[in-house]
């Protein structure tokens, strides 16, 4: 009986030790750090920078495309690279939901290129969600935007369903109250929402997103001359839905605070742009960023860091995909 009791106690001790080691292992896996790949993939940052530099030089719209892709991945359900997954005969993925159909291909392409290069250097080591987070940061720097640290160690999701992003992304036609509610539900303040809206200082929007509101008589907030120019630019958009206009008509390829300077002048493109200036809850931040680019850069960087950590997967809750467009 004594031997059985000792054996039972020993078994319990071993089981507790095993569980403790598993917990420590999971904690280590789950911890994000800026130097997460310093040993497992020491050339990670160099490979990303070389990839994004080559892509941005050949296709100057890449920075804006990747930034929009990053937001569409992170904002609905977390930064898990689920928006990169392609649909199959058995599943309609996020990228094929109606709101994501207009995502520019260059955003996907730069991530795929980086993943291909990293798989050659460090097979099955770097997650697609980490790739897109760092690629966007570095692309923004190439067009004049602020540098900010990115904590690494994310894992990729094992699912991607278009039904999971329905009504979870902001629309250009949304009222400010609805936008505030959407951001607030994810822990973002009104000021952080306005700062992130500054992403519209680069990129473009398709005519269908705003032409129904363009009115030269200024009743919808558009500068009359700007409204006439928009009508002309989009005159054939019904026949060619790919026609688009730069979000910031003054410095479209430079990340700066011109977007905020444009809005009070009636040079905002989208209904939500005009709403930021007309709503008393958001207008003070528009005015602040219009006169202080350094403050905008600082707040934008902080909001991007916060967004990059939204709903992330770590350790065994996710995976490291071999291909960003396909779940393992």
Secondary structure, 3 states (H helix, E strand, C coil): CHHHHHHHHHHHHHHHHHHHHHHHHHHHHHCCECCCCCCCCCCHHHHHHHHHHHHHHHCCCHHHHHHHHHHHHHHHHCCCCHHHCCCECCECCHHHCHHHCCCCHHHHHHHHHHHHHHHHHCCCCCCHHHHHHHHHHHHHHHCCCCCCCCCECCEECCCCCHHHHCCCCCCCCCCHHHHHHHHHCCCCCHHHHHHHHHHHHCCEEEHHHCHHHCCCCCCCCCCHHHHHHHHHHCCCCCCCCCCEEECCCCCCCCCCCHHHHHHCCCCCCCHHHHHHHHCHHHHHHHHHHHHCHHHHHHHHHHHHHHHHCCCCECHHHCECCCECCECC
